[in-house]
Amino acid sequence: MSWNVFVIGLDELARELLPKLRNAEDYVFHELLSFDEVVHAEEYPFAHLAADALAELERFSGPVDAIVGYWDFPTSGLLPVLRRERGLPGPSLEAFLKCEHKYWSRLEQARAVPECVPAFQALDPFDDRAVETIVIDYPFWIKPIKAHSSHLGFLIENADQLCEVLPVIRKGIGRFGRPFDEITALAELPEEVAAITGHYCIAEGIISSGRQCTLEGYVQSGEVHVVGIVDSLRDATHSSVLLRYEYPSSLSDEVQQRILAITRRFLDRIDYDDGPFNIEYYLDEQTDRIWLLEINARISRSHAAIFQLVDGAPHLQVMVDVALGIPPRMPHREGRYPLAAKQMLRVFEDGWVRRVPSEEEIRRVEQTFPGTLVYLNVREGMRLSALFHQDSFSWELGVLFTGAETREALKDRIEQCRRMLPFEIEPLSSQASR
């Protein structure tokens, strides 16, 4: 017997990794809504997407055993709505929102783990007196109540900078704000949250000095389980820009156990159950204080291939098995390498893409270093600013997944791969000078 598993926004990476699950013959995977509809769309009409997905499931002649997804919103928000309609297990809509509505989540975090939460406040970017409503200290980060990939996230040093970014935020916040308002309309919201719409921002104190990591785990039948902890390495100049993920974490066992205890307190507080999650933390090594950055009600797609390299299966295994209501059959430390990384191939200046690595060059890298995967985000002739889901400071040309025996060997391998993957980006300034 095989289970029918519907995957929202099935993409090339998942098509590569899903056949590597343990007992892969037990699953039949079906795409539910296309990648372009839920990721690379200009707009995300939530009610329309949900209706289309339910109609597609209704047309399916066999049993629908699970609905899964690994993308951020709107995919993450579609999951509790679709599962509720189909009577499938998973976190409630309210538990999802307590994770991913950034303001509501901070309120719940402040009640469960107050020592891990910075000063924060909601901010209406459309309020003519928005600057005057600031009550937390400068500097702070500002970002939409719902977005991802550092979309419209800014470091604010003073009131003048806030005045500069508010028009930018007002112009772009509706892309996620409108569909997020559609999903919050389906939930029971407390009075303190109901007025904070998807067109609001959250301002919060800076906690990003120190070591960053992400705990990947799941809750099943009320019990919190850890899959692994992944280190996040950021750019020295732009602290919000991610350069690389490394797994497993080099944090001490004592710190990892403290992080797990914090995670359990928060998830118990919000009654999150029968779903995967990932929570991002910072460790301030000067004070030994652990800060909670954010929680996502899904696995991190970015980590799937490095779990494959180290543990012997992508943690898509956890996503699928928990959705089916069975104990995850996730192996541990059975992979090709003791260490693995996802390296983002970034540049920090806008420009025109004049050359990308050829298929032959990519295959050479993947063959030279077994288990390595390369994916490009750009094509020749495009302008970098046309890329979706970029942060405010850089552009991601592509990503590299690879492994090695030691951390030093891992860094060396990444540099070797970069040299073998030549890009040519023509800066905009060079065209202006012609």
C-alpha positions as CSV (number, residue, x, y, z in Angstrom):
1,M,0.0,0.0,0.0
2,S,1.2,3.5,-0.8
3,W,0.2,6.9,0.7
4,N,-0.9,9.7,-1.5
5,V,1.1,12.8,-0.4
6,F,0.2,16.2,-2.0
7,V,3.1,18.7,-2.0
8,I,2.3,22.4,-2.4
9,G,4.7,24.1,-4.9
10,L,6.7,21.0,-5.7
11,D,10.1,22.2,-7.1
12,E,13.3,20.9,-8.6
13,L,15.1,20.4,-5.3
14,A,12.3,18.4,-3.8
15,R,12.0,16.2,-6.9
16,E,15.7,15.5,-6.4
17,L,15.4,14.7,-2.7
18,L,12.0,13.1,-2.2
19,P,13.1,9.8,-3.8
20,K,15.9,9.7,-1.2
21,L,13.5,9.3,1.7
22,R,13.7,6.1,3.7
23,N,11.0,3.7,2.5
24,A,10.4,5.9,-0.6
25,E,8.4,3.2,-2.2
26,D,5.7,3.9,0.5
27,Y,4.8,7.3,-0.9
28,V,3.3,8.6,-4.1
29,F,3.9,12.3,-4.4
30,H,1.5,14.7,-6.2
31,E,2.0,18.4,-7.0
32,L,-0.7,20.6,-5.4
33,L,-0.7,24.1,-6.9
34,S,2.3,25.0,-8.9
35,F,5.7,26.5,-7.8
36,D,4.9,29.6,-9.8
37,E,1.5,30.1,-8.1
38,V,2.8,29.9,-4.5
39,V,6.4,31.2,-4.8
40,H,7.2,33.2,-8.0
41,A,3.9,35.1,-8.3
42,E,3.4,38.8,-8.2
43,E,0.3,38.4,-6.1
44,Y,-0.9,35.6,-3.7
45,P,-4.7,35.7,-3.7
46,F,-5.1,33.4,-0.7
47,A,-8.8,32.5,-0.9
48,H,-8.4,31.8,-4.6
49,L,-5.4,29.6,-4.0
50,A,-7.2,27.7,-1.2
51,A,-10.3,27.1,-3.4
52,D,-8.2,25.9,-6.3
53,A,-6.3,23.5,-4.1
54,L,-9.5,22.1,-2.6
55,A,-11.0,21.6,-6.0
56,E,-7.9,19.8,-7.2
57,L,-8.1,17.5,-4.2
58,E,-11.8,16.9,-4.7
59,R,-11.1,15.8,-8.3
60,F,-8.5,13.2,-7.2
61,S,-10.0,9.7,-7.4
62,G,-8.0,8.2,-4.6
63,P,-7.5,8.9,-0.9
64,V,-5.7,12.1,0.1
65,D,-3.5,10.9,2.9
66,A,-1.4,14.0,3.6
67,I,-0.9,17.6,2.5
68,V,2.6,19.0,3.0
69,G,4.7,22.1,2.1
70,Y,8.1,23.6,2.8
71,W,7.7,27.1,1.4
72,D,7.0,30.2,3.5
73,F,3.7,32.0,3.2
74,P,1.3,31.6,1.5
75,T,2.2,27.8,1.4
76,S,2.7,27.7,5.2
77,G,-0.7,29.3,5.7
78,L,-2.5,27.1,3.2
79,L,-1.5,23.9,5.1
80,P,-3.7,24.4,8.2
81,V,-6.6,25.7,6.1
82,L,-6.5,22.8,3.6
83,R,-5.9,20.1,6.3
84,R,-8.8,21.5,8.4
85,E,-11.1,21.2,5.3
86,R,-9.9,17.6,4.6
87,G,-9.9,16.4,8.2
88,L,-6.2,15.8,8.2
89,P,-3.9,16.1,11.3
90,G,-1.7,19.2,11.7
91,P,-1.2,22.3,13.8
92,S,-4.4,24.5,14.2
93,L,-4.7,27.7,12.3
94,E,-4.4,29.7,15.5
95,A,-1.2,27.8,16.5
96,F,0.2,28.5,13.0
97,L,-0.5,32.2,13.4
98,K,1.1,32.3,16.9
99,C,4.2,31.2,15.1
100,E,4.1,33.3,11.9
101,H,2.2,36.5,12.8
102,K,5.3,38.2,14.0
103,Y,3.5,40.5,16.5
104,W,1.2,37.8,17.9
105,S,4.2,35.4,18.1
106,R,6.2,38.0,20.1
107,L,3.3,38.4,22.5
108,E,3.2,34.7,23.1
109,Q,7.0,34.4,23.4
110,A,7.0,37.2,26.0
111,R,4.6,35.2,28.1
112,A,6.4,31.8,27.7
113,V,10.1,32.7,27.5
114,P,10.4,36.4,28.4
115,E,14.1,36.3,28.9
116,C,14.6,35.5,25.2
117,V,12.5,38.3,23.7
118,P,13.8,41.8,22.8
119,A,11.7,45.0,23.2
120,F,9.1,45.2,20.4
121,Q,6.1,47.1,19.3
122,A,3.6,47.1,16.4
123,L,3.9,50.0,13.9
124,D,1.4,51.2,11.3
125,P,3.5,52.4,8.3
126,F,0.5,54.2,6.9
127,D,0.1,56.4,10.0
128,D,1.2,59.9,9.3
129,R,2.5,60.1,12.8
130,A,4.2,56.7,12.7
131,V,7.6,58.1,13.8
132,E,6.1,59.7,16.9
133,T,4.6,56.3,17.9
134,I,8.0,54.7,18.5
135,V,8.5,53.8,22.1
136,I,11.4,51.4,21.9
137,D,14.9,52.6,21.7
138,Y,16.9,53.2,18.5
139,P,18.5,51.4,16.8
140,F,16.0,48.7,16.0
141,W,14.9,46.4,13.1
142,I,11.6,47.0,11.3
143,K,9.9,44.4,9.2
144,P,6.4,43.5,8.1
145,I,4.1,41.4,10.3
146,K,4.3,38.8,7.5
147,A,7.1,38.5,4.9
148,H,10.2,36.4,4.5
149,S,13.7,36.4,3.1
150,S,14.3,39.8,4.9
151,H,11.7,41.3,2.5
152,L,11.3,45.0,3.5
153,G,13.4,44.5,6.6
154,F,15.5,47.5,7.6
155,L,17.9,48.5,10.3
156,I,16.8,51.8,11.7
157,E,19.4,54.0,13.5
158,N,17.3,57.1,13.9
159,A,14.0,58.9,13.1
160,D,15.3,60.2,9.8
161,Q,16.1,56.7,8.6
162,L,12.6,55.6,9.6
163,C,11.1,58.4,7.6
164,E,13.1,57.3,4.5
165,V,12.1,53.6,4.6
166,L,8.3,54.1,5.4
167,P,7.4,55.0,1.8
168,V,9.3,51.9,0.5
169,I,7.4,49.7,3.1
170,R,4.1,51.2,2.2
171,K,4.7,50.5,-1.5
172,G,5.5,46.8,-1.1
173,I,3.9,45.6,2.1
174,G,0.6,44.6,0.4
175,R,2.1,41.8,-1.5
176,F,2.1,39.6,1.6
177,G,-0.2,41.8,3.7
178,R,-3.3,41.3,1.6
179,P,-3.2,37.5,1.6
180,F,-2.2,37.4,5.2
181,D,-5.3,39.5,6.1
182,E,-7.4,36.9,4.2
183,I,-6.0,34.0,6.4
184,T,-6.3,35.9,9.7
185,A,-10.0,36.5,8.8
186,L,-10.5,32.8,9.1
187,A,-9.1,32.6,12.7
188,E,-10.2,33.6,16.2
189,L,-7.9,36.4,17.1
190,P,-7.5,38.0,20.6
191,E,-8.4,41.7,20.8
192,E,-4.8,42.7,21.2
193,V,-3.9,41.1,17.9
194,A,-7.1,41.7,15.8
195,A,-6.2,45.3,15.0
196,I,-2.6,44.5,13.9
197,T,-3.2,43.6,10.2
198,G,-0.9,42.3,7.6
199,H,-0.2,45.9,6.6
200,Y,1.5,46.6,9.9
201,C,5.2,46.2,10.8
202,I,6.9,45.1,13.9
203,A,9.8,47.1,15.3
204,E,12.1,45.2,17.7
205,G,15.4,45.6,19.5
206,I,18.6,44.3,17.9
207,I,19.6,40.9,19.0
208,S,21.8,39.9,16.1
209,S,25.2,40.1,17.8
210,G,26.5,36.7,18.3
211,R,26.1,33.2,16.9
212,Q,22.9,32.3,15.0
213,C,21.4,28.8,14.7
214,T,18.2,27.1,13.8
215,L,16.6,24.2,15.6
216,E,14.7,21.9,13.3
217,G,12.2,19.7,14.9
218,Y,8.6,18.5,15.1
219,V,5.8,17.9,17.6
220,Q,3.9,14.7,17.5
221,S,1.2,13.7,20.1
222,G,2.2,16.6,22.2
223,E,5.9,15.7,22.4
224,V,8.7,17.9,21.0
225,H,11.4,16.2,19.1
226,V,14.7,17.6,17.7
227,V,15.9,16.7,14.2
228,G,19.1,18.8,14.4
229,I,20.5,22.2,15.0
230,V,22.0,24.2,12.0
231,D,24.5,27.1,12.3
232,S,23.8,30.3,10.3
233,L,26.8,32.4,9.2
234,R,26.1,36.0,8.2
235,D,27.9,38.6,6.2
236,A,30.3,40.8,8.3
237,T,29.1,44.0,6.7
238,H,25.4,43.3,6.4
239,S,24.4,41.3,9.5
240,S,21.0,40.5,8.0
241,V,22.5,38.7,5.0
242,L,22.9,35.0,5.3
243,L,26.0,33.5,3.6
244,R,26.0,29.9,4.7
245,Y,24.3,27.2,6.7
246,E,26.5,24.5,8.4
247,Y,25.3,21.3,9.9
248,P,25.6,19.9,12.5
249,S,26.0,22.9,14.8
250,S,29.3,23.6,16.6
251,L,27.5,25.0,19.6
252,S,28.2,23.2,22.9
253,D,25.8,20.5,24.1
254,E,25.0,22.7,27.1
255,V,23.8,25.5,24.9
256,Q,21.9,23.2,22.6
257,Q,20.0,21.7,25.6
258,R,19.1,25.2,26.8
259,I,17.7,26.0,23.3
260,L,15.7,22.8,23.3
261,A,14.2,23.7,26.7
262,I,13.2,27.2,25.5
263,T,11.6,25.6,22.4
264,R,9.6,23.2,24.5
265,R,8.3,26.0,26.8
266,F,7.1,28.1,23.8
267,L,5.5,25.3,21.8
268,D,3.7,24.0,24.9
269,R,2.4,27.5,25.5
270,I,0.8,27.8,22.0
271,D,-0.5,24.2,21.8
272,Y,1.4,23.5,18.6
273,D,1.1,19.8,17.7
274,D,1.4,17.3,14.9
275,G,3.7,19.4,12.7
276,P,7.3,20.2,11.9
277,F,8.9,23.6,12.8
278,N,12.1,25.5,12.8
279,I,13.1,28.2,15.3
280,E,16.0,30.6,14.9
281,Y,18.0,31.7,17.8
282,Y,21.0,33.9,18.6
283,L,23.5,33.2,21.4
284,D,25.2,36.4,22.7
285,E,28.5,35.0,23.7
286,Q,29.4,38.1,25.7
287,T,26.4,37.6,28.1
288,D,25.7,33.9,27.5
289,R,22.1,35.0,26.7
290,I,19.9,33.2,24.2
291,W,17.6,35.3,22.1
292,L,14.6,33.9,20.1
293,L,14.6,35.4,16.6
294,E,11.5,33.8,15.0
295,I,9.6,30.5,14.5
296,N,8.3,29.0,11.3
297,A,5.6,26.4,11.2
298,R,7.4,24.2,8.6
299,I,10.7,22.6,7.9
300,S,13.4,24.8,6.3
301,R,13.8,23.8,2.7
302,S,17.2,25.4,2.8
303,H,18.4,22.6,5.2
304,A,17.0,19.5,3.4
305,A,20.0,18.7,1.3
306,I,22.5,19.1,4.1
307,F,20.5,16.7,6.3
308,Q,20.7,14.3,3.4
309,L,24.5,14.7,3.3
310,V,25.0,14.2,7.0
311,D,22.1,12.0,8.2
312,G,21.4,10.0,5.1
313,A,17.9,11.4,4.3
314,P,16.5,14.9,3.8
315,H,14.4,16.0,6.7
316,L,11.5,16.1,4.2
317,Q,11.2,12.7,5.8
318,V,9.9,14.3,9.0
319,M,7.6,16.7,7.1
320,V,5.9,13.8,5.3
321,D,5.8,11.2,8.1
322,V,4.4,13.6,10.7
323,A,1.7,14.7,8.2
324,L,0.8,11.0,7.8
325,G,0.5,10.6,11.5
326,I,3.4,8.0,11.8
327,P,6.7,8.3,13.7
328,P,9.3,9.8,11.4
329,R,11.7,7.3,9.9
330,M,14.5,9.8,9.9
331,P,18.0,8.4,10.1
332,H,20.8,10.0,12.1
333,R,24.5,10.4,11.1
334,E,24.2,7.8,8.3
335,G,25.1,10.2,5.5
336,R,28.2,10.6,3.2
337,Y,29.9,13.3,5.3
338,P,30.2,14.3,9.0
339,L,29.7,18.0,8.0
340,A,27.7,19.8,5.3
341,A,26.8,23.3,4.2
342,K,24.5,25.3,2.0
343,Q,26.5,28.2,0.6
344,M,24.6,31.2,-0.9
345,L,26.4,32.5,-4.0
346,R,25.7,36.2,-3.5
347,V,26.8,39.6,-4.9
348,F,26.2,43.0,-3.2
349,E,25.7,45.2,-6.3
350,D,22.9,45.2,-8.8
351,G,23.8,44.5,-12.4
352,W,23.1,42.6,-15.5
353,V,23.9,38.9,-15.7
354,R,26.2,38.3,-18.7
355,R,27.3,34.8,-17.9
356,V,26.2,31.9,-15.7
357,P,27.9,28.5,-15.2
358,S,27.1,26.1,-18.0
359,E,25.4,22.8,-17.5
360,E,28.8,21.1,-18.1
361,E,30.5,23.2,-15.4
362,I,27.7,22.4,-12.9
363,R,27.9,18.7,-13.7
364,R,31.7,18.8,-13.3
365,V,31.4,20.3,-9.8
366,E,28.7,17.7,-8.8
367,Q,30.8,14.8,-10.1
368,T,34.1,16.1,-8.6
369,F,32.6,16.3,-5.2
370,P,30.0,13.4,-4.7
371,G,26.7,14.5,-3.1
372,T,27.2,18.1,-4.1
373,L,24.2,19.9,-5.7
374,V,24.2,23.3,-7.5
375,Y,21.1,25.4,-8.3
376,L,21.0,28.7,-10.1
377,N,18.6,31.5,-9.5
378,V,19.6,33.7,-12.5
379,R,19.9,33.4,-16.2
380,E,21.9,35.3,-18.8
381,G,20.5,38.7,-19.8
382,M,18.4,39.3,-16.6
383,R,18.8,42.1,-14.2
384,L,19.5,41.1,-10.6
385,S,16.8,43.4,-9.2
386,A,14.2,41.3,-11.1
387,L,14.8,38.4,-8.6
388,F,12.1,37.6,-6.2
389,H,12.5,37.2,-2.4
390,Q,15.8,39.0,-2.0
391,D,17.0,40.8,1.1
392,S,17.6,44.6,1.1
393,F,21.4,44.4,0.5
394,S,22.3,41.5,-1.8
395,W,21.3,39.2,-4.7
396,E,21.5,35.4,-4.6
397,L,22.9,34.1,-7.9
398,G,22.5,30.5,-6.8
399,V,23.1,28.0,-4.0
400,L,25.6,25.2,-3.4
401,F,25.1,22.2,-1.2
402,T,28.3,20.2,-0.3
403,G,29.9,18.2,2.4
404,A,33.4,17.4,3.8
405,E,35.2,15.7,6.6
406,T,36.2,18.8,8.7
407,R,35.1,22.4,8.9
408,E,38.4,23.6,7.3
409,A,38.0,21.1,4.5
410,L,34.4,22.3,4.1
411,K,35.5,25.9,3.6
412,D,38.2,24.8,1.1
413,R,35.7,22.8,-0.8
414,I,33.2,25.7,-1.1
415,E,36.0,27.9,-2.4
416,Q,37.0,25.3,-5.0
417,C,33.4,25.0,-6.1
418,R,33.0,28.8,-6.4
419,R,36.1,28.9,-8.7
420,M,34.6,26.2,-10.8
421,L,31.2,28.1,-11.2
422,P,32.0,31.3,-13.0
423,F,29.5,34.1,-13.1
424,E,29.9,37.5,-14.9
425,I,27.8,40.4,-13.6
426,E,28.0,43.7,-15.3
427,P,27.5,46.5,-12.8
428,L,24.9,49.1,-13.6
429,S,27.5,51.8,-13.1
430,S,29.5,50.5,-16.1
431,Q,26.6,51.0,-18.4
432,A,25.9,54.5,-17.1
433,S,29.5,55.5,-17.9
434,R,29.4,54.4,-21.6
